[in-house]
Amino acid sequence: MTTRRPFTLALATAALGLASLATPAAAAEFTMRLSHQFPPSHHTAVNLTQFAKEVAAATKGRAEVQIFGAAQLFKPNQHHAAVASGKIESAVMLNFQWGGTIPEMSVTIIPYLMTSVAKQKAFIGSEPSRLLDAKMLAKGVRNIAWIVDTNDGIFTSGKKPLVTPADFAGLKIRGLNKLFDSGLEAMGASPSAMPGSEVYQSLQTGVLDAGFTAVKAANSRKFYEVQKYGVASNIILAYDNLVVNPAWWDGLPADIRNAIQKAADAAVKRSIRTTDGVPAEDVKVLNEKGMQAIALSKAQEKVMADAMQPAVKREFLRATAPDGVRLLELIDRL
């Protein structure tokens, strides 16, 4: 199904009840509306802006990517249904936000399992990635890109730095989902899963004692304004999946579809770091803005992995058998 303007888009605008989607008469032949949850300064938001420019250039203006960021169009938990139903052509979904719908998608956030650059590169186009792509397609959306959101994370806190497992005891902390949160619980914390866009206020008001996000996101979301300490490490690998409505995608002319896919592939390539480790400049920025931030050593990461991984792997296998066993085996071979 192609999206031709202004008539088809006007219908979509009416259905969504959003006057902001109105477009001028002189418009591209094909429109790809893309919803995501990130603020404009977020690295994935910046990457997607470049993706949109490359689609326009490659198609000589025949295709246009209209980006609606900062959850202005749909909330993160609405993206799957919105794309699957055709309310919008595409969205970016954090892979671990599938939760119980596709529990296998959370394999990448098993602490310290897939965070190396070598693993990230090997995963793209691999058998385990194809297995997960098929699961998303079975749920009504086609994944066209595994964009790395982060291969690091930072625990932020107000009273003391969270360096060892013992430091987490009794803390109300931002979690990610049931899987990752089982590792936090193993260290004595009380996690509460919530989208990144809601964490700042929860930290500011004391609903949470501690936060967890990507190191760059801690800067773009200004956690340094409400948290004194930050402890970073290569703890998880989070992907931003660029998903599209299958009927819309299959209805595009081959040249338009290929141009979008090529731009998506370029976005993936841009997202993968060239070296392992938490970038020193990302930690430095937080310190310059008033947070006392550090990165864990490899030995300290090992202590954290030993405390979290067993509980998280047990939860993963409980929720995903039998495919989870196969998935872990395939990832171990990457």
N, C-alpha and C positions, 0 to 999 in steps of 0.2 A: 504494500500500500504506500503510495507516494503522498507527500503532504504538499499540496499546491495552494498558494495564497492568491488573493485574500480570502476566497470563499471557504475552503476547508479549515483554514486557521481561525476564521471568524466563528465557525461552529464550535471548534475546540475552546475558543475563548468564552463563548456563552456557556458551554458545559462546565467549565472551571469557575465561572463567575469572577474572572480576573481581568479587569480592564487593561491591566499592565501588559497583557499579551498582545494587544492590538498592534498591528504592523502597518507600515506605509504601503501605498499601492505598488511602488516600484520595489519588488522584493525578489528574493531568490526563488528558484523553481522548486527546491526541496528544502524543507526546514527540519532541523533536528533540535528540539527543545531538550535541554539537559539540566536536570535538577541535582543539586548537591547541598550538603550541610555546612560547608566550610566558609569561614570569613575570607574576604578578598586577599588578605595577606598570607593566608595559608599556602604552603608550597604546592599542594595539589591543586588548589584554585588557580594559582599562577600557571601551573603546567597545563591545566584545561583551557586557559585563555590562549595559550600558545597552540594547543590542539585545534581550537576553533579557527585561528588565523590560518593554520596550515590547510585545513579543510577548504576554506574559502579560496585560498591561493591555488590549491591543486585542482579545484573544480571550476576555476575562473568565475567564481561568484554564483555558480548554479546551485550550490548547496551552502546553507548557512547554519551554523551552530549557535543557538540562542541559549546563553547560560543564565540560570537562575540559582545563585548561590545563597549561602547563609540560611538555608531552610526557609526561604521566603515563599516557595511554591508548595513544597511538601516537606513534612517532617521526615527524619531518617526512617522511622518505622512505617512510613507510608509509601516509600519508594518502590518496593517490590510490587505491591498491588497497583500502583499508578502506572508502572511500565507494562506489567503483564496484561492489564485491561486496556491499554492503548490510550489512557488519558494523557500520557506524555510519551514522547518517543524514546527517551533515554534518561538514565540517572546514574549517579555514582554511589555505590553502596560499600561501606566497610565490610570486609569479608566476614568478620566475626559477628556482625549484626544480624545474620541469618538465624542465630539462636537455635531453637529446637526445630525449626523448619528444615534446615540442612545442617545438622550438628557437625558434620565432617568439615564444613568450611572453617571451623575454628582451629583446625590442626596447626595452623601457622602461629597461633598465640600460645602454644605450649612453651613455657619459659625456656629460653636459650636453645631451642631445637633447630630453628631454620634461619638464624640471624646473619650468617656469614654471606658475604657477597657471592661467593662461589655457589652456595645453595640457591640463592635468589636467581642467578643466571641459569642454573641448571633446571630450575622449576618451570620456567617459561616454556610452554609447548611440550612439556614432559607428560608421561603417562599419568602421574598424580594430578596435574593441572587439568588434563583432559577429562579425568574422572569427575572432578569437581565441576567443570564446565557442563558436563552432561547432566549433573544433578540440578544445576541452575536452569538448564533448558527444560527439564522435566517439570519445573515449577513455573514455567511460563515466561522466562526471560533468557535472552542470549547474551553471554558474556563475550566482549570483544577485546578486553584488556585487563591484565593484572598489573595495575600501577602500584608501585611500592609507596605506601603512605609513610611507613617508618620501619626501621629495623632496630629502633631503640625505644626506650621509654624512660620517664623520669618520675620518681615518687617525690611529691612535694609535701611539705608539712610546715606547721607553724611553731612547734615547740622544740623539736630536735630533729637532726637529720636521720633518715631511715636507712641505715647502712647495713645492719645485720637483721636476721629474722626476728630476734628478740625485740627489736625496736618497734615492731608492728603490733605487739600485744595490746588489745583493747581499743585500737584505733577505728574510728568510723572513716572509711576510705572509699574513694571512687573506684569501683570495679569496672569490668568490661562485659562479662557475661558469666553464666553459671560455671563454665569450664575454667576460665582464668581465675574466677573468684574462689574456686576450691583451693587454689594455691595460696591465696591471701588468707583464707580461713585456716589453712594448715599452719600459718605463722601467728595465728591468734587475732587477726584483724576481723572487723565486721564490714564487709564490702557492700556497696550499693551501686548497682550498674545504672549508668545514665549517659546520654549523649554528651559529647564534649562541650556543646554549646550551653549546657545547663550547669556545668561544674563550677564556673567562676562564682556565680551567685551562691551556690551551696557552700563553697569555701568561705566566702565573704560573710555569710550569715551564721556560720558555725554548724550548719546541717552536717557538713563533713569536716573531719579533722585533717584529712590528707587527700591529695589528689594523685591521679595517674594519667599521663598523656605522653605524646611524643615530645622530644626535647624541643624541636622547632615550634610545635604547637603550644608549648608552655610559654613561649615568647609571643606568638601571634595572638594567643588568647589572654595574654597579660596576667598569667598566674603570679608573676613576681610582685604584683600589687597586693596580693592577699595571702601569700605564703613566703615564709622567711627562708626555708631550706629546700634544696633540690638534690636528689641523688639519682644520677643517670647511669644506664647500662644498656648493653645490647640484649634486652630481655625478650622482646617479642618481634615478630614480623607481621605487620599489618598491611594488607592490600586494599586499595580502592578499586573495586570492580566496576568497570564501565559497562553497564548492561543496557540492552536495547530491546524494544518490542520485536519479537521474531517476525510477525506479519509485515510490519513496516520495513524491517531490514531486508527481508526476502523480496519485497516489492520494489526496492530501489533498482535503478539501472546498474549494471555491473560496474561501469566506470565510476559511478558515484560511491557505490558500496566499497570498491577497492580503494578509493581515495580516502574515505573515512577510516578504513582499516589501517592503511599505511600511516595516517596521522596518529591513530591510536597506538600503533607499534612504536612510533617515535616517542610518544609520551611515556610508554613503558621504559624504553631505553634511557630516557632522561632521568627517570625516577630511581634507577639503580646506582648506588654509590660505587665509587671505584676502589675504595679501601675499607677494611673492617675497622670497627671501633666507633665510639661516639665522637663525632666531629668536635674537635677542641673549640672551634670558633662558635659553635652553638652553645656550649657551656659558658664560654667567655661572655657572650651577649647577655645571658641571664645574670651573670655576676655584675656586669656593667650597669644593669638596671636595678640592682639592689638585692637580688637573691644570692644567698650563699650556696652555690651549686658546685658539685664535684661529680666526677665519673668514677665508678667502681673499677678496681683492678681486676685482672683475670682471676686471681685467687679469691677475691671477694664475690665475683660473679659465680664462681663454683660453689661457694657456701650457699648463696641464694638459690642456685639451681637444685642443689641437693635438698633444700627445704621445700621447694615448690613443685618440682617436676613429678615426683611420685604420685602426689595427690591429683595433679592435673591429668596425668596419663591415665590413672584409674578412672577418673570421671569421663575422659574422652572415650575410652574403650567401652565403658558402661553405656554411654549414649549412642555409640556408633557401630556396635558389632552388627554384622561381620565386616562391613566395609572399612571400618576404622583400623582394623588389624592390617588389612591389605594396604591401606593408605600409609600407615607408619612404615611398613616394610619397603614400600616404593620410595618414600622420602629418605629412608636410611641409605638407599643405594645412589642417591643423587650425588 
